Amino acid sequence: MSDPMPEIQSKHSLVAKYVTAPLWEKLSGVVTKTAGFTLAKAIACAVQFDDQHCGIYAGDWDSYKDFAEVFDPLIQEYHGISADAVHTSDMDVSKIQGNIDPTAPVKSTRIRVGRNIDGFGLSPGITKDQRINVESLMKKAFANLEGDLAGTYYPLTGMAETVRQQLVDDHFLFVSGDKNLIVSGMERDWPEGRGIFHNKDKTFLTWVNEEDQLRIISMQKGGDVRAVFDRLARGIKAVGDSVKAESGSDFMLDPKYGYIHSCPTNLGTGMRASVHIDLPGYAKQGAAVLSARCEELHLQPRGTRGESGGQTGVTYDISNKHRLGYSEVELVQKMIDGVNMLYKEDVALCQAHGI
């Protein structure tokens, strides 16, 4: 006998559409093997909040398989892929054509991906022991990094105030308190088992046990996207090889959904390649015009105060829109070409507006 189906507050979410009464009846009693996750835990955010678009998280790789009748159609709709689609990864920097125009007013470039190690739960479901084991494995893996990737791991537990303040000043620190992360189970046992690694130049970072086991980030000032992507590709390979050598485990990689993440919106590449660029011409036109143009270019504009931050002046965060169904190389190429196009158009808009 299944528990009664909870009321879904996010009426227009994908969860409300795909978690039907018959599927609840069928799947609500299922408990996943790796993390003991359930459908009720997966949809907690859509049940508790009324503002979710997607509204579901996976607690382990098993969740995507055990609850496939919910996840599959939801993922297909969100990412616009067909039921028989497969995902191909490609991190070969030599295939990237050109770079961002050096005269474009790009302040900084950042590319991040998520990775999760097979055999452990994903953040919403990961057990306390698994989380600590991921962290201890990563401490060993980070110690093996060499050259420009070598650096220091800073655990959140017992962090000295001076270290904490420096990481805040560098905009590297992730903090607790996000309502979705709390309700989905990602902040259990906070801050135990979490931490931040960065290299000496502060251009290669890894967050441990935040929304994914690993968030691997490459960044630097200016618009040299090729250099940022090259460092990211080398860093992912070095971390992956080191994890494999220490534990025998690989990153979770699914033939259909690419790299497995806790949030289905990040499936595939899990990659967000972004630049901060001044677009005063578009700023004059207004946000709606820029959004529409970015949509045509398969890009996503944001304000420069983070994920949901407002707009500050004329600086925009421009990133690839897609995650699944395209390779990393394709998405970085779209971002380079799209940003170059926006810059060219912005110059013309500035002239038209006399800016």
C-alpha positions, 0 to 999 in steps of 0.5 A: 500500500503506497502513502497517499499522494502529496499535494504538489504546490508547484501546479505548473511544474514538470513534476505536476505534469509527470507525477500522476496518481497511477505512477505515484501508486506504482513508484512511491514504495520504491527505495533506491539501493545506493542511497535509500532514496524515494520518489517523495524525497525526489519531488519534495521541492515541488510539494513544498514550494509553488515556484518550481519549474522542474521540481525534482532531484535525483538522490543517486544514479539509481533514481533515474533508473528506478523512477524512469517513468517520471524522469524520462518524459520530464527530461525529454520535455525540459531538454527538448530531446527525443526518447531515443536520443544519446549523449556524446561528450567531447572536450577536445579544445583543438576543435574550437574555432577562433576565440572571443574578439580581443577588442570585446569588453569581456571582464571575465570568463568562467566554465563549470561542470558537475561530476559525480563519482560512481558508487556514492549517492548524489547530494540529495540522497548521499549518506553521511558516510558516503559524503565523508568518503567522497571528501577523503577520496578527493583530498587524496585526488587533489594532492596528486594534481601537478603543475598549474592545477596544483593547489590547496583543499580547504574543508568547510569544517573548522575553517579559520576565519581568515581563510573563510573571509579570503574565500568570500572575497574571492567569490569562491565560497558556497554557503548554506541557506538555499531553500531548494538545497535544504528541502531537497536534502542537500544541506543535511549534516552541514558543513561536514564533508564539504570544502573548496579546492583551488590552484595557486593562481585561483583559476581552477576550483573544485567545490566538494559536496555542494549540489553535486559531489564535484563542481569543477570550475575554470576561470580567469580575467578577460575573454580567452575562452580557449585557455579557460576550456583547455584548463578545464579539460585538463583539470577534469581529466586529472581529477578523474584519473586521480579518483580512478587511481585512488578508488577504481571508480569512474565519474557517472556517465550514462549513454543516454543522459551523459554526466549524471547530476543531482538536478536533471536540468544539468544532465549531459555536459553539466556545463555552463560556459559564461562571460561577463561582458559590457553591452551598453547598446543592448542595455539601452534597448532593454532586457526583453530585446537582449533575451530574445536575441540570446534565445535565437543564439542559444544563449542565456543572459543573466544579471551579474549578481549570480543565478537570480541576481538583478541587473547591475549597469551594463554588464551581463552574464552570457552563457550557453543555454543547453546542457544535454544533446550537444557536446561540450565543444559545440556549446563552447563554440556557440558561446564564442560565436554568439558573444562575438555576434552580440558584441558586433551588434552592440557596437552598432546599437551604441552608434545608433543611440549615440553612446 
